[in-house]
Amino acid sequence: MSNPDDLPFEITAEVRDTCLCLHLRRAARAVARRFDAALRPLDLTNGQFSLLMSLNRPDAASIGSVSALLAMDRTTLTANLKPLERRGLISVAVDDADKRTRRLVLTPAGRALLVAACPLWRQTHAAIDRLLTGSSPGRLRVDLRALS
């Protein structure tokens, strides 16, 4: 009779070889490192780039809408906004219609930084797409959206 505390190595190997969560997290970290390296000359992380890009819209965004778009909880989003606000890249204002709502606006400095970052993002993105030789980057994006 086997001991219920025993966990055979075969199960560890199965998780290592088949776990979507593990493989997605590893790939996400590797991709994030590539974008972080590309954006480092602008003193920008991939997360900050995504956050700033989410604010590149005609109307000021609410914290709730950005939180939903980036799949971040509001507390984490608020913490990530602080350094961007200190750098003068975004402004946070009280909504005129609903004083409980905060609106996020990309400043001219934030927009200029995004303009400088976009070529780096495009180059890095193209390099990553070229690594996906056995699959379609477009199909991968569709599949990842289905998971989220």
C-alpha positions as CSV (number, residue, x, y, z in Angstrom):
1,M,0.0,0.0,0.0
2,S,1.4,3.4,-0.9
3,N,1.8,6.2,1.6
4,P,-0.6,9.1,0.9
5,D,2.3,11.5,1.7
6,D,4.3,10.1,-1.3
7,L,4.3,12.1,-4.4
8,P,5.9,10.1,-7.3
9,F,8.4,11.9,-9.4
10,E,6.3,10.9,-12.4
11,I,3.6,13.4,-11.3
12,T,6.3,16.1,-11.1
13,A,7.4,15.3,-14.6
14,E,3.8,15.3,-15.9
15,V,3.3,18.8,-14.4
16,R,6.6,20.0,-15.8
17,D,5.8,18.7,-19.3
18,T,2.1,19.5,-19.5
19,C,1.1,22.3,-17.2
20,L,-0.3,25.2,-19.3
21,C,0.0,27.6,-16.3
22,L,3.7,26.8,-15.9
23,H,4.5,27.1,-19.6
24,L,2.5,30.3,-19.9
25,R,4.2,31.9,-16.9
26,R,7.7,30.9,-18.2
27,A,6.9,32.3,-21.6
28,A,5.4,35.5,-20.1
29,R,8.5,36.1,-18.0
30,A,10.8,35.5,-21.0
31,V,8.8,37.9,-23.2
32,A,8.6,40.5,-20.5
33,R,12.4,40.4,-20.0
34,R,12.9,41.0,-23.8
35,F,10.6,44.0,-23.7
36,D,12.1,45.3,-20.4
37,A,15.6,45.2,-22.0
38,A,14.4,47.0,-25.2
39,L,12.6,49.7,-23.2
40,R,15.3,50.2,-20.6
41,P,17.1,53.0,-22.5
42,L,13.9,55.0,-22.0
43,D,13.7,54.1,-18.3
44,L,10.5,52.3,-19.0
45,T,9.3,48.7,-18.1
46,N,7.0,46.6,-20.3
47,G,4.3,47.0,-17.7
48,Q,4.7,50.8,-17.7
49,F,4.6,50.8,-21.5
50,S,1.3,48.8,-21.5
51,L,-0.2,51.1,-18.9
52,L,0.8,54.3,-20.7
53,M,-0.5,52.8,-24.0
54,S,-3.8,52.0,-22.4
55,L,-4.2,55.7,-21.7
56,N,-3.6,56.7,-25.3
57,R,-7.2,57.3,-26.1
58,P,-9.4,60.3,-26.9
59,D,-11.1,60.5,-23.5
60,A,-9.7,60.2,-20.0
61,A,-9.9,56.6,-18.7
62,S,-11.3,55.5,-15.4
63,I,-9.1,53.4,-13.1
64,G,-11.8,50.7,-13.3
65,S,-11.6,50.6,-17.1
66,V,-7.8,50.4,-17.2
67,S,-7.8,47.8,-14.4
68,A,-10.2,45.6,-16.5
69,L,-8.2,46.1,-19.7
70,L,-4.9,45.2,-18.1
71,A,-6.4,42.5,-15.9
72,M,-4.9,44.1,-12.8
73,D,-6.6,44.7,-9.5
74,R,-7.2,48.3,-8.6
75,T,-4.7,48.4,-5.8
76,T,-1.9,47.1,-8.0
77,L,-2.9,49.5,-10.7
78,T,-2.9,52.4,-8.3
79,A,0.6,51.5,-7.1
80,N,1.8,51.3,-10.7
81,L,0.4,54.7,-11.5
82,K,2.4,56.5,-8.8
83,P,5.8,56.4,-10.4
84,L,4.4,57.5,-13.8
85,E,2.6,60.4,-12.1
86,R,5.8,61.4,-10.3
87,R,7.6,61.4,-13.6
88,G,4.9,63.7,-15.1
89,L,3.8,61.0,-17.7
90,I,0.2,60.8,-16.5
91,S,-2.2,62.9,-14.5
92,V,-4.9,61.7,-12.2
93,A,-8.0,63.8,-11.8
94,V,-11.3,63.6,-10.0
95,D,-14.1,63.0,-12.5
96,D,-16.4,66.0,-12.9
97,A,-19.6,63.9,-13.0
98,D,-18.7,61.4,-10.2
99,K,-16.4,62.6,-7.5
100,R,-15.7,59.0,-6.5
101,T,-14.1,58.2,-9.9
102,R,-10.5,59.0,-10.8
103,R,-9.7,59.8,-14.4
104,L,-6.3,59.0,-15.9
105,V,-4.8,61.2,-18.6
106,L,-1.6,60.8,-20.6
107,T,0.4,64.0,-20.4
108,P,2.3,65.5,-23.3
109,A,5.5,64.0,-21.8
110,G,3.8,60.6,-21.5
111,R,2.8,60.8,-25.1
112,A,6.3,61.8,-26.2
113,L,7.7,58.9,-24.3
114,L,5.3,56.5,-26.1
115,V,6.3,58.0,-29.4
116,A,9.9,57.2,-28.6
117,A,9.1,53.7,-27.3
118,C,6.9,52.5,-30.2
119,P,9.8,51.8,-32.6
120,L,11.5,49.8,-29.8
121,W,8.3,47.9,-29.1
122,R,7.8,47.2,-32.8
123,Q,11.4,45.9,-33.2
124,T,11.1,43.6,-30.2
125,H,7.7,42.4,-31.2
126,A,8.9,41.5,-34.7
127,A,11.9,39.6,-33.2
128,I,9.5,37.6,-31.0
129,D,7.2,36.9,-33.8
130,R,10.2,35.5,-35.8
131,L,10.9,33.1,-33.0
132,L,7.4,31.4,-33.5
133,T,8.6,29.5,-36.6
134,G,6.3,26.5,-36.1
135,S,3.1,28.5,-35.4
136,S,1.1,31.5,-36.2
137,P,1.6,34.6,-34.0
138,G,-1.9,35.6,-34.9
139,R,-3.4,32.3,-33.9
140,L,-1.4,32.4,-30.6
141,R,-2.9,35.8,-29.8
142,V,-6.4,34.4,-30.5
143,D,-5.8,31.4,-28.3
144,L,-4.4,33.6,-25.5
145,R,-7.4,35.9,-25.6
146,A,-9.6,32.8,-25.3
147,L,-7.9,32.0,-22.1
148,S,-8.4,35.4,-20.6
